[in-house]
Amino acid sequence: MQQDILINWSPQETRVAVVEHGAVQELHIERTLERGLVGNIYLGKVSRVLPGMQSAFVDIGLERAAFLHVADVWQRQEGGEAPPFARRNDPPVPIEKQVFEGQPLMVQVIKDPIGSKGARLSTQISVAGRLLVYLPQDDHVGVSQKIPLAERDALRARLQALVGDKASGGGGGFILRTNGEDASDAELAEDIAYLRKTWARIRETALRQSAGSLLHQDLDLLQRVLRDLTSEHTQSMRIDSLEQFQRLRAFGQEFMPQAAAKLQHYRGERPIFDLYAIDEEITRALGRRVDLKSGGYLIIDQTEALTTIDVNTGGYVGARNFDDTIFKTNLEAAGAIARQLRLRNLGGIIIVDFIDMVREDHQQAVLAELRKHLARDRVKTMAGGFSQLGLLEMTRKRTRESLAHMLCEPCPCCQGRGAVRTARSVAYDILREILREARQFNPREFRVVAAPQVVELLLDEESTHLAGLSDFIRKPISLQADTALGQEQYDIVLL
């Protein structure tokens, strides 16, 4: 599957679109002000040791001192060898015997600052690559726990051979990431070389810099495009900023020359995202409904626990009989669902409600079609069979925030429920609230400030009830429309 990568850069935001056969398959967005510190490596200086809390504060050049707990301090065994991972649960050496005030210390951020709390640090350094994680202080070679147990021993032996033979001369340990399970030896060797070169640069920088300096920043989105998104199927990678093109080309030529060769500077007059109407695609990807070419459609609802996808025939009546209509709609929906999962970056548990199919061969054909399209997803997915209720259950690994969570926030009117109370329900709430207030206070007049549609209802269809309440409490009730208020919002002013 040939693909093109388009990069739209601005000082405040970087947007990346992966296009296959003229259709957008993936969107990646990173905003400058929202970049975290996790993964950054600093040369810090211990400013205070707290034996009672078994922790220390470390100055890394930020507004607030960062926090280092004794459990996050890497310790050597006697003889200078790194401890095996099984010993991480052993009682640690007291922190006052490991660090002292004024000590320079290489640390890595493992948790961003939150509120008044500083960042949390670790002295166990790790550098992440596309396929591997490098542990420069260890000699351990391991495999991600998410890879099936039956495959781990073979993968570990293979990685050990690569570390010892093809990429010798750097030391350190490696952990194979989940997405490196199917990587070739050449790809693994390239990642090993990149990680060791990165660590050598970090150490060299630490010798020149003073305490409180940033030694290594986790790759930004542009650099991760070269590291993670480019492959043998990538035809071109176009970016609309000359400055960023030059920076990215220099980075790629040093660490990933094959990927850098595909980098191009886009000089067209049209905005680069207009080439494939990507902004319109983003707008559609934030909606619930996805229309299919046949006339059917999908309804996608994302909740905190899971995502549900409902398939409907809509206006499609083109097949010879009802069973064929359902089958063809479900086949088309299978491809559209796989694309929407990538485009919206939906993760976790996903429930798909295909239109009910009577024939077993139709169910298997739809399932095979879905799995065929899911195989192109760089994120790990797993699709089961149809349940007794006709639902298909699947999972997709969460890698980052979904597109909707990144670009949207809960509606201030409905608080994310997706629905608001009717104007009549709100009008009755107002009448009850006035009665409640009248029993506690004795104002000269009650003034209701509400949305125009609620005020109109009270003046028209509910005018009799409003007048009856006014007579009952023996106080005048006036109405004032405010277009700035949502339908559920109102205020009762005591005059």
C-alpha positions in Angstrom: 0.0 0.0 0.0 1.8 3.2 -1.2 1.4 6.2 1.0 2.2 9.9 1.0 2.8 11.9 4.1 1.8 15.6 4.2 3.1 17.9 7.0 1.6 21.3 7.8 3.8 23.3 10.2 3.1 26.5 12.1 4.8 27.9 15.2 1.8 26.9 17.4 0.9 23.5 15.8 2.2 20.7 13.7 -0.3 18.6 11.7 0.6 15.4 9.8 -1.7 13.5 7.5 -1.0 10.0 6.1 -2.7 9.6 2.7 -3.2 6.3 0.9 -4.8 6.1 -2.6 -6.0 9.7 -2.2 -7.8 9.1 1.1 -6.6 10.3 4.5 -5.9 7.3 6.8 -4.2 8.9 9.8 -4.0 12.3 11.4 -1.3 13.3 14.0 -1.5 16.7 15.7 1.0 18.2 18.2 0.6 21.7 19.8 3.6 23.6 21.0 2.1 24.7 24.3 0.9 21.2 25.1 4.1 19.3 24.7 5.0 17.4 27.9 8.3 16.8 29.5 8.1 13.1 29.9 11.1 11.4 28.4 13.3 14.5 28.6 16.8 14.0 30.1 18.4 16.7 32.2 21.6 17.3 34.0 20.2 18.3 37.4 21.6 19.4 40.7 20.3 18.0 44.0 19.0 21.0 45.9 17.6 19.3 49.0 17.5 15.7 50.5 14.6 14.7 52.7 15.4 11.5 54.6 12.0 11.5 56.3 10.2 11.3 52.9 13.0 9.2 51.3 13.1 11.7 48.4 15.1 14.6 47.1 14.4 17.8 45.2 16.4 18.3 42.1 16.9 21.6 40.2 16.6 20.9 36.4 16.1 24.4 35.3 12.3 24.6 35.5 10.1 27.0 37.5 9.7 24.4 40.3 12.2 21.9 41.6 11.6 18.3 40.4 10.9 15.4 42.8 13.1 12.2 43.0 11.9 9.3 45.2 14.2 6.6 46.4 12.3 4.0 44.4 13.3 5.8 41.2 17.0 5.9 42.0 19.0 3.4 39.9 21.4 1.4 42.0 24.5 -0.7 41.1 25.4 -4.0 42.6 28.8 -4.7 44.1 31.3 -4.9 41.3 29.6 -2.1 39.3 27.1 -4.3 37.5 23.5 -3.2 37.0 20.9 -5.1 39.1 18.6 -7.4 37.3 15.0 -6.2 36.9 13.8 -8.8 39.5 15.6 -6.9 42.2 13.8 -3.6 41.7 11.3 -4.7 44.5 14.1 -5.2 47.0 14.4 -2.6 49.8 16.3 0.3 48.4 19.4 1.9 49.9 18.3 5.0 51.9 18.3 8.0 49.7 20.6 10.0 52.0 23.3 7.4 51.3 22.9 7.7 47.6 22.6 11.5 46.8 23.8 14.7 48.6 23.0 18.4 48.2 24.8 20.0 45.4 25.5 16.7 43.6 25.1 16.9 39.8 22.8 14.1 38.6 21.6 12.9 35.2 17.8 12.4 35.5 14.8 11.7 33.2 11.3 13.0 33.6 8.8 10.2 34.2 5.8 12.4 35.1 4.9 15.9 34.0 4.4 18.7 36.6 0.8 18.9 37.8 -0.6 22.0 39.6 1.8 23.0 42.3 3.8 19.8 42.1 7.0 19.6 40.2 8.0 16.9 37.7 8.8 13.4 38.9 12.2 12.1 38.0 14.1 8.9 37.7 17.9 8.2 37.4 17.1 5.0 35.4 17.6 6.4 31.9 15.9 4.9 28.9 15.8 6.1 25.3 12.9 5.0 23.1 13.3 4.2 19.5 10.8 3.0 16.9 11.2 -0.7 17.7 13.3 -0.8 20.8 13.9 0.9 24.1 17.6 1.4 25.0 18.8 1.0 28.7 22.3 2.4 28.7 22.9 1.6 32.4 21.9 -2.1 32.1 23.0 -5.2 30.2 19.5 -6.7 30.1 17.9 -7.8 26.8 14.2 -8.3 27.1 10.9 -8.3 25.3 7.7 -6.4 25.9 5.2 -8.2 28.3 2.5 -7.5 25.7 4.0 -9.8 23.2 2.6 -13.4 23.5 4.6 -15.6 26.0 5.2 -18.3 23.4 7.1 -15.9 21.1 9.3 -14.1 23.7 12.2 -16.6 24.1 12.8 -16.7 20.3 12.6 -12.9 20.0 14.9 -12.4 23.0 17.5 -14.8 21.5 17.3 -13.0 18.1 17.7 -9.6 19.7 20.6 -10.8 21.8 22.4 -12.0 18.7 21.8 -8.6 17.0 23.1 -6.7 20.0 26.2 -8.8 20.2 27.0 -9.1 16.5 25.5 -6.5 14.1 25.6 -3.5 16.5 28.5 -4.2 18.8 30.6 -1.6 20.4 28.0 0.3 22.5 27.0 -1.9 25.5 23.7 -1.3 27.3 20.5 -3.3 27.4 17.5 -3.3 25.0 13.8 -4.1 25.3 11.8 -5.0 22.2 8.7 -2.9 21.9 5.3 -4.4 20.8 5.5 -2.9 17.3 8.9 -4.5 16.8 7.5 -8.0 17.0 7.5 -8.4 13.2 10.5 -6.2 12.4 13.3 -7.6 10.2 16.9 -7.9 11.4 17.9 -4.9 9.3 15.3 -2.7 10.9 16.3 -3.8 14.4 20.0 -3.2 13.7 19.2 0.3 12.3 17.2 1.1 15.5 20.0 -0.2 17.7 22.6 2.0 15.9 20.3 5.0 16.1 19.8 4.6 19.9 23.4 4.1 20.7 24.3 7.2 18.6 21.7 9.2 20.5 23.1 8.1 23.9 26.6 8.9 22.8 25.4 12.4 22.0 23.7 12.8 25.3 26.8 11.8 27.2 28.9 14.2 25.2 26.5 17.0 25.9 26.5 16.3 29.6 30.3 16.8 29.7 29.9 20.3 28.2 26.8 21.6 30.0 26.3 22.9 33.5 23.7 21.6 36.0 20.2 22.5 35.2 20.6 21.9 31.5 18.4 19.9 29.1 20.5 17.1 27.6 17.9 15.3 25.4 14.4 16.2 24.5 12.0 13.4 23.4 11.5 13.7 19.7 8.8 16.1 18.5 6.1 15.1 16.0 8.2 16.0 13.0 11.1 13.8 14.1 8.7 11.0 15.1 7.3 11.1 11.5 10.7 10.0 10.2 11.2 7.5 13.0 7.8 5.9 13.2 5.7 6.7 10.1 8.0 6.3 7.2 8.4 2.8 5.7 9.2 1.1 2.4 5.7 2.0 1.3 6.2 5.7 1.7 6.6 7.4 -1.7 7.1 11.0 -0.4 7.0 13.1 2.7 6.2 16.8 1.9 6.5 19.6 4.4 5.4 23.3 3.8 8.1 25.0 6.0 11.6 25.5 4.6 13.1 26.0 8.0 11.6 22.8 9.4 12.4 20.9 6.1 16.1 21.8 6.6 16.1 20.9 10.3 14.3 17.6 9.6 16.6 16.7 6.7 19.7 17.3 8.9 18.2 15.0 11.6 17.3 12.4 9.1 20.6 12.4 7.3 22.4 11.7 10.6 20.1 9.1 12.0 17.8 7.7 9.3 19.2 8.4 5.8 16.8 6.2 4.0 13.8 8.0 5.4 15.4 11.4 4.9 15.8 10.7 1.1 12.0 10.8 0.8 11.7 14.3 2.4 10.5 17.1 0.1 9.8 20.8 0.6 6.4 21.8 -0.6 6.4 25.1 -2.5 2.9 25.1 -3.9 0.6 28.2 -3.6 -2.3 26.2 -2.2 -2.1 25.2 1.4 -0.7 21.7 1.6 -3.7 20.3 3.4 -6.0 21.5 0.5 -4.4 19.0 -1.8 -6.6 16.2 -0.4 -9.2 18.3 1.4 -7.8 17.2 4.7 -9.4 20.0 6.8 -12.8 18.9 5.6 -11.9 15.3 6.5 -11.0 16.4 10.0 -14.4 18.1 10.4 -16.2 14.9 9.2 -14.0 12.8 11.6 -15.4 14.8 14.5 -19.0 13.9 13.7 -21.0 10.9 14.7 -22.2 9.9 11.2 -20.0 8.5 8.4 -21.8 8.1 5.1 -20.9 5.2 2.9 -20.8 5.4 -0.9 -23.6 2.9 -1.3 -26.0 5.0 0.7 -25.5 3.2 4.0 -23.9 4.9 7.0 -22.1 4.4 10.3 -22.9 5.9 13.7 -19.8 6.2 15.9 -20.1 7.0 19.6 -17.1 7.3 21.9 -17.5 6.9 25.6 -15.0 6.7 28.4 -15.1 2.9 28.6 -15.5 1.9 25.0 -16.5 2.9 21.4 -19.6 1.7 19.7 -20.1 1.6 15.9 -23.5 0.9 14.4 -24.0 0.0 10.7 -27.1 1.0 8.9 -28.3 0.4 5.3 -29.7 3.9 5.0 -30.9 4.5 1.4 -29.1 1.5 -0.1 -31.5 -0.8 -2.0 -29.3 -1.9 -4.9 -29.0 -5.6 -4.3 -31.2 -8.3 -5.7 -32.6 -9.3 -2.3 -32.6 -8.2 1.3 -29.8 -10.6 2.3 -27.5 -9.3 -0.4 -28.2 -5.7 0.5 -27.2 -6.4 4.1 -24.1 -8.3 3.0 -22.8 -5.7 0.6 -23.5 -2.9 3.1 -21.6 -4.7 5.8 -18.7 -5.5 3.4 -18.3 -1.8 2.6 -18.7 -0.8 6.3 -15.8 -3.2 7.3 -13.3 -1.1 5.2 -14.8 2.2 6.4 -14.6 1.1 10.0 -10.9 0.2 9.8 -10.2 3.6 8.2 -12.2 5.5 10.9 -10.3 3.7 13.7 -7.0 5.0 12.3 -8.3 8.4 11.3 -9.9 9.1 14.7 -7.3 7.1 16.6 -9.9 5.2 18.6 -8.5 2.8 21.1 -9.6 0.4 23.8 -12.6 -1.8 23.5 -14.7 -1.4 20.3 -18.1 -2.9 19.7 -19.4 -3.1 16.2 -23.0 -3.7 15.5 -23.1 -4.9 11.9 -26.5 -5.4 10.3 -27.8 -8.9 11.3 -26.7 -11.5 8.8 -28.5 -14.9 8.7 -25.9 -16.8 6.6 -22.7 -17.9 8.3 -20.6 -17.5 5.2 -21.6 -13.8 5.0 -20.5 -13.3 8.6 -17.1 -14.9 7.9 -16.6 -12.9 4.7 -17.3 -9.6 6.5 -15.0 -10.6 9.4 -12.2 -11.5 6.9 -12.7 -8.2 5.1 -12.4 -6.3 8.4 -9.3 -8.2 9.4 -7.7 -7.5 6.0 -8.1 -3.7 6.4 -7.0 -3.9 10.1 -3.8 -5.5 9.0 -2.7 -2.2 7.5 -3.0 -0.5 10.9 0.4 0.3 12.5 -1.4 0.1 15.9 -2.0 -3.4 17.3 -5.6 -4.6 16.9 -7.4 -7.8 17.7 -10.8 -8.7 16.3 -12.8 -11.6 17.7 -15.8 -13.3 16.1 -19.5 -12.5 16.2 -21.1 -13.0 19.6 -24.5 -14.7 20.1 -26.1 -11.2 19.9 -24.5 -10.6 16.5 -22.0 -8.1 17.9 -18.4 -8.0 16.9 -15.9 -7.3 19.7 -12.4 -6.0 19.1 -9.6 -4.0 20.8 -7.1 -1.5 19.5 -4.1 -0.4 21.5 -4.3 3.2 22.9 -1.3 5.1 21.7 -2.4 8.7 22.2 -5.5 10.8 22.7 -8.2 10.3 20.2 -8.8 13.1 17.6 -12.0 14.1 19.3 -10.4 14.3 22.8 -7.5 16.4 21.3 -9.6 18.9 19.3 -12.8 19.1 21.3 -14.1 19.6 24.8 -17.5 18.8 26.4 -20.3 21.1 25.4 -21.0 23.7 28.0 -24.8 23.4 27.4 -25.2 19.6 27.6 -22.0 18.8 29.6 -21.0 16.2 27.0 -24.3 14.2 27.3 -25.1 14.9 23.6 -28.6 16.1 24.5 -30.3 19.0 26.4 -33.5 19.2 28.3 -36.5 20.5 26.3 -37.6 24.1 26.6 -40.8 22.9 28.4 -38.8 20.9 30.9 -36.7 23.9 31.7 -39.8 26.1 31.9 -41.3 23.8 34.5 -38.0 23.8 36.5 -38.2 27.6 36.6 -41.8 27.6 37.9 -40.8 25.1 40.6 -37.7 27.2 41.5 -39.8 30.4 41.8 -42.2 28.6 44.2 -39.3 27.4 46.3 -37.8 30.9 46.4 -41.1 32.5 47.3 -41.4 30.3 50.4 -38.0 31.5 51.7 -37.8 35.1 50.6 -40.1 38.1 50.2 -38.9 40.2 47.3 -40.8 42.9 45.5 -40.6 41.0 42.2 -39.2 37.8 40.6 -37.3 38.3 37.3 -36.5 35.2 35.2 -33.5 35.5 32.8 -33.5 32.5 30.4 -32.8 31.5 26.8 -35.1 33.1 24.2 -36.9 29.8 23.4 -37.7 29.2 27.1 -39.0 32.8 27.6 -41.1 32.5 24.4 -42.7 29.2 25.7 -43.5 30.9 29.1 -45.1 33.8 27.4 -47.1 31.7 25.0 -48.1 28.1 25.8 -47.3 28.3 29.5 -48.6 31.8 30.1 -51.6 30.5 32.0 -49.4 28.5 34.4 -47.1 31.5 34.9 -50.0 33.8 35.7 -51.5 31.3 38.1 -48.2 31.0 39.9 -47.9 34.8 40.1 -51.4 35.0 41.7 -50.5 32.2 44.1 -47.4 33.8 45.5 -48.8 37.3 45.2 -45.7 38.7 43.4 -45.2 39.9 39.9 -43.0 37.7 37.6 -41.1 39.3 34.7 -39.2 37.6 31.9 -36.0 38.6 30.2 -34.5 36.7 27.2 -30.7 36.4 27.0 -29.2 35.0 23.8 -25.9 34.2 25.6 -27.6 31.5 27.7 -27.9 27.9 26.7 -31.4 26.2 26.7 -30.8 24.7 30.1 -29.3 27.8 31.7 -31.4 30.3 33.6 -31.3 32.7 36.5 -34.0 34.0 38.9 -33.3 37.5 40.2 -35.0 38.7 43.4 -35.8 42.4 43.0 
